[in-house]
Amino acid sequence: MKLYSFFRSGTSHRTRIVLNLKGLDYEASYVSLAKNEHHQADFQRLNPQGFVPVLETEMGTLLQSPAIIEWLEAEYPKPALLPEDSLGKEKVRAIAALIGCDIHPLNNKRVLEYLRQIGLDDAQINTWCAKWIQDGFSALEQILQQDSDREKFCYGEQVSIADAYLIPQVVSAQRFKVDLSAYPKINEIYQHCMTLEAFQKAAPEQQVDAF
Ligand SMILES: N[C@@H](CCC(=O)N[C@@H](CS)C(=O)NCC(=O)O)C(=O)O
């Protein structure tokens, strides 16, 4: 498998975490968003949306991290990253959607570039990013606090897809100087996940293209 990714991309980061948790080897191909390589024709042919990640597999070219992650779960079921019961699956996917649909897209590169184009300066753009992370994390913190069995991970005692979404979003929050002490449960889960090799190896600073 070949993963097209960028070290700082949260969607690439969550995909790397899942690949590592499943113990899958993959070749990395680096697409620099900083150098706008995602706008080049070769990459656009691979993904007309011009987004990383893209996963090339023997079965074809896979787009969209949520779909890639669900594909990995279906093709490589062990270790399971979704609970067995339908309610558990819903809870894990709800956390993934909260992060993947309601926080991350608002802070994407193209959105920030557009904000700059219409006149916002760096400080205003950072305020924008922090605002959507804080809104999402405030709700997520309450959700995580509601169940006492959410101790080390986002759901139950097992690492799940939800943790693969959460950890890159915490890294992004740190980048935008969001005060994480306001979210003790999120912080606790982050600290715990980062003791695991799969998460350590997936970290942006560990990638060959990191600068
Ligand atoms: N929904 C897509 C979003 C992918 C995405 O937003 N990728 C970002 C990096 S995290 C990207 O390539 N951004 C390029 C841009 O905004 O110009 C997914 O989850 O795969």
The ligand as an ORCA input file, in Angstrom:
! r2SCAN-3c Opt
* xyz 0 1
  N     -12.612     14.887      3.928
  C     -11.260     14.693      3.511
  C     -10.489     15.945      3.840
  C      -9.034     15.805      3.509
  C      -8.310     17.070      3.862
  O      -8.905     18.037      4.323
  N      -6.997     17.087      3.624
  C      -6.268     18.290      3.856
  C      -5.072     18.065      4.749
  S      -5.582     17.629      6.376
  C      -5.813     18.826      2.523
  O      -5.354     18.079      1.678
  N      -5.964     20.139      2.334
  C      -5.554     20.798      1.158
  C      -6.208     22.152      1.041
  O      -7.037     22.500      1.875
  O      -5.861     22.850      0.095
  C     -10.649     13.491      4.221
  O     -11.007     13.249      5.382
  O      -9.827     12.793      3.616
*
